[in-house]
Amino acid sequence: MREHDEIRRLGFPAKVGLLVLGLVCLLCIVSLPFTLARGPSGQPRYNEGDLGDARLPPVWAPVSPLQAARLNARVPEGRLREIAAMYGLTPEQAAEAATGPCADSLRREWRRTALGTDAQGRSLAVRVLLGGAVSLAVGLAAALISVVIGTLYGAVAGYAGGWLDGLLMRIVDVLYGLPYVLLVVLLAVAGDAVIDEWVNRQHERASWVAAQAETTPESDLRAEALRRFPPRVLAESTRRAMGLLTLLIAIGGVSWLSLSRVVRGQVMSLRQRPFVEAARALGASPWRVFWRHLMPNLAGPVLVYATLTVPQAMLQESFLSFLGIGVPPPIPSWGSLASEGLAEINPYESSWWLPAAPGVMLAVTLLSLNFVGEGLRRRWVR
């Protein structure tokens, strides 16, 4: 009953946001066994496609005459001849039909999916579902990193006080002065560079060649250096996992500044409360006071700001993936799907559904998260 009362107090927008967010998460997570399973070609379904089916429009989208001619050409030749004979047309004339009874018959033979296909013939619906799971997982993981760092940092600063509090807060002020987006980009790029250097070992070879160049010509040392320091073998799945971990650290490692200040203020207020003074009077150690009396009372504000941090982390991941330095391909995310779809917008034949589907899903999810966060803020933060 208490949980139901808490939900009722959130307000109508937060309830709607919670419902929509639950449906999106359920849809993306439940579909993971299907989207990750291997299809008939042996490729995972999210990466399986036929170039002949590239840029097929969704079933609900209007079809231009140019798209109709391309879809007619994809009808099996035998079936195309049968339909053409039914209306006294040649197969070439039937394939060019955009309106009329013949076009209606051919329309029923078209291969179309719920959200269409991308430039490589892959189902956009499958990729959007997996991209949603990836974006939500990255957002939640990055927000968790941010919350852990911000909560501990702010709590230590507020509880310790004095010169340590001043030093920690000046560090936060310095970090606030740095460009946030640029810092995330630099951390992500630097992480990829470290992985590349570890795999290729170029620095080790260069150092060895420089050390031996005094007695041996440098040209003779390069082959020996490559033999002594061959590139390390790194599985592609491991490389993607390391790139994803770098992305999480880059996003979560710079988004905890506001939370640390909030937690610091709450701790400075709580440590003056009577229950904390009573615990000290009873002989409780500073460590026990910190973990048993202060930290539990921070749960409300931390939960609220964690809810508001998730959409920020998702937006940062989408932005980095849009720039091509986010989630490593071919794993999709909503940001990378929007980036791929943007290249298909042109005045000749615009595949507008490619950026629209992930963009709408991202916007709805972020809006729902912000509604839920605002409802929690009004409920728990005074």
N, C-alpha and C positions, 0 to 999 in steps of 0.2 A: 504493500500500500504506500509506503514512503516513497519508493521509486516512482510510482504513478503520480504522486502529488508533486514530486520534483519536476517531472515532465510537463504536468499541467501548468506549472508556474513559469515555464520558459517563454510563453507567448506564441501566438499563431505563426509568425514567420519562422521562428526557430523550429516549431513542430513540422512545418512543411519542409524546411531544409533538412531536418533529421530524417524524414520519410524519403525524400529524394536521394539523399546521400546513402541511406541504407539500400535502396533499390539499385543504385549505380554500383556500389561495392559488391552487393550480392550477385548482380549480373556479371561483373568482371571476374569475380573470384570463382563462381560456380562454373563458368565457361573455360577455366584454365585447362582441365583435362582434355577438352576438345581442341582448343587453340594450339596447345603444345604437342598434341599427338601427331604422329607422322601420317601423311596422306598417301594416296596410291603411288605417287612418284618417289616416295622415300624421304621427302623433305618435310619439315614441320609445317603444319597447315598455315601458320601465319606467314610462312615464306614460300608457299607453294602457289604457282601460277603459270599460265600459258600466255606467251606474248601475243598470240592471236586473239586473246580475250582482253587485251589492254584497253583501259578507259571505257569499260561498259557502264552506261548510266544506271542509276538505281531504278527499281521497278516502278517507283512512284514519281519519277522525274519526267518532265516532257522531253520528247526526242525531236531533234532538229532533222531536216531532210538529209543532211550529210551523215548524221549518226544513224538514221534509218537505213540508208544505203549500205553503210558499213555493217550493221547488224544483219541485214538481209543477206549479205555476202557470206556471213558466218553460218547460215542455215545449211544443213547437209545437202549435198548436190542432188541426191535422189529425191529428197522431200521438196527441194526447190523446183525440180522439174515437174513433180506431181501437181504442186500448187499452180505453177505457170500454165500447165495443160488444162486445169480446171477453168481458167479464165481466158483461155485462148491466147496466151502470151508466150513469148520466148523466155527462157531462163534469164537472159540479160535484161529484158524489159521488166520482168517480175522483180529482179534484184534492185532495180532503180525506182520501184514504186514506193512512194511515200504516203499516199492517201488512197482511199478506195477499198473495195472488197478484197482485192489481192493483197494489199498492204496489211489489212486486218488479219488475214489468214497467216501471213508471214510473221506478224507480230506475236502470234501465239507460239511460234517456234524459236523465238529469241532466247538466248541464255542471259538472264539478268539476275542480279543478286539484290539483297535488301539495301545495301549502300553502294553498289557498283564495285568496280575494280580499279586498281591503280595502274600506273604506266607499265608495270610488269605483269599485269593480269592477275594479281593477287586480290583476294576478297578483302574489300575495305572493312566490312563488318567484323571479320575475324581479327584483323589487325587493330581495329579500334578497341575491341574487347580486351585483347592482350595489352595494347598500349595503355588502356585505363588501369589495368592491374599493375603495370610497371610504374606509371606515374603516381598512383596512390601509394604503392610500396615505397618509392623513392621519397615522396612527400612525408610519409609517416616516419620513415627511418631517419631522414634528415631532421625532422622536427624533434624526434626523440633525442638525437645527439645535441641539438640546440638546447632543449629543455634541461638535459642533464648538466651540460656545461653552465648554462645561465643560472640554474637553481643553486648549484654548489658554489659558483663564483660569487653570486650576490649574497647568499646566506653567510658565507665566510666573511665577506667584507662587512656586512651589517652586524654580525655577531662579534667580530673581533674589534671593530672600531679603531680609533686612534690612527697611528701612522700607516698601519697596514690597510685600513679602509681607504685612506687618502691615496696611497700608492695604487691600489687596485682600481679605484675609480678614475684616476688619471690615465691609466692604461686604457680603460673603456673610452675616455674622451679622445685619446689619440686614435683609437680604432674607428670611432665615429667620424673622425675627420677624413678617413680614407674613402675613396669611391667604392661603394658596396659592390656594385655589379662588376666593376673592373677587378676587384679583389677576388671575387668568385671565379671569374674567367682566368685570372693568372694562376690561381691555385689548381684549377682543373687542367690547364695546359702544362703547368709544372709537374703535376702528377703523371700525366701521360709521358712527358719527357724523361722522367726518372725511370718509368717502366721500360721505355725504349732503350735507354742507356744500359739498364740492367740486362736486357735481352741481348743487345748487340755488342756490349763490352768495348765500345770504341775508346773510352777513356783509358781503360787498362792497356789496350794495345798501344795507344799513343804514348803512354808513360813508359812502357817497356822499350819501345823504339827509341825514345829520347834518351833513355839511360844507356842503351847499347850503341847509340850512333857515334860515340867518340872513337870507337875502335873498328866499327864495321859500317860500310856504306848503308845509308838509310833505305835505298832501293832493295837491298838484299834482305833487309829485316822485316819487310812488310809481310811476306809470305810466311816467315817463321812466326811472326806475331799472331797471324790468323790461325796458325796451327796450334800455338800455345794457348791462345784465348779464343776458342771457337764460340759462335753465338750460342746462347743457352736455348734449350728447347722449352717452349712455353705453349701449352695447349690453347687453342682459340677460346674455349670456354673459360679457362683460367684467366686469360687476358681480358675478356669481357667482364668477368667478375671483379678483377683488380681495377679496371676502368670505372666500373659502377661504384666500387668502394671509394675510389678517389673523388667521384662526383658527390657522394654522400658527405664525405669529410669536408669538401670545399663548401657545400651549401650550409651544412649544419655548423661548421666551424666559424662562420661569420655572422650568423643570424641570432645570436644569443644576447646581444648587447642590451636591447630594451628589456628583456626578461630579467637580466641580472640587476638592473636598476630597480625594477618593480619588486623583486624578491628582497633586495637590500632594504628598501623602505619598509616592507612588511616586517622583516626581522627586527629592524630598529624599533618599530612600534610594539612588536610582541614581547621583546625582551624587557620592556618596562611594565608588562601586565602583572597583576597580583599572583597568578598561578605560577609564573616563572620565578618571581621572588620567593614564593612559598617553597618551590622545589629547591632553590638554592639554600634557603634557611634549613631545610631538612637534610642538607649535606649532599645533594646530588652533584655529581661531577659536571664540569662544563660540557663534556662529551655527551653525557646522558641528557642534560637539559637541551642540548642542541638537537639530538635525534629523537627524543621521546616527547618533547614539549613544543619545540619550534617547528620542526619539519612537518609534522602532521597538520598543523594549522596553516601551512602554506599550500595545502592540496587544492583549495578552491581557486585562488589566483593563478597557480601554476597550470591547472587544468584549463582555465579560460584562455590563457596566453598560448598554451600548447595548441588549442583548437584554432587560434588565430595564426599560429606559426605554420600549420600544415598547408593552408592555401598559399602562403608566401613561399614555402619550400617548393611546392608543386609548380608555382609560376616561375621560379628561378630555374628549375629543371627543364621546364618547357622552353624557356628562353635560351638556355644553353644548348638544348637539343635542336632548337630552331637554327642556331648558329653552327651546328654540326660538331660541337664539342661536349655533348651531353651523353645520353645513353648510347653505348656503342652499337652500330648497326650489325646485323639486320634486325636486332630486337627493336620493336617499335615502341614509341611513347607518343602521347598526344602532341607534344611539341615537334618531334621529328616528323610525324605524319602531316602536321600543318605545314612544315617547311617543304616536304616533298610535294604536297598539293599545291603550294603557291606557284611552283614552276609550271603547273598545268593551266594557269589562268592566262589566256591570250585571246585576242579578238577573232582568231580564225575558228577554233573549236575549243571552247572553254569547258574544262572538266571541273566545274565549280564545286561539285560535291566532295572532291578530295580534301580541300582544306576546310570545308564547311562542317563535315561530320566530326572530326576531332576538335575543331574550334568550339562547336556548340556543346559537346560533352565536357570540355574543359571549363567553359564559362558556367554551365549549370552546376558542376561540382564545386567550383570555387565560390559561386554565389551561395550554395547551400551551406558550405563550411562557414562562410562569413555570417550567415543568418544564425547558425547554431552557436558560433562564438559570441555573437552579440547578445543572444538570449542568455548564455551562461554568464556573460559579463554583467548584465543587469541583475541577474539572480544572486551572484556571489560576490562581486566586487563592489564595495561601498566607497 
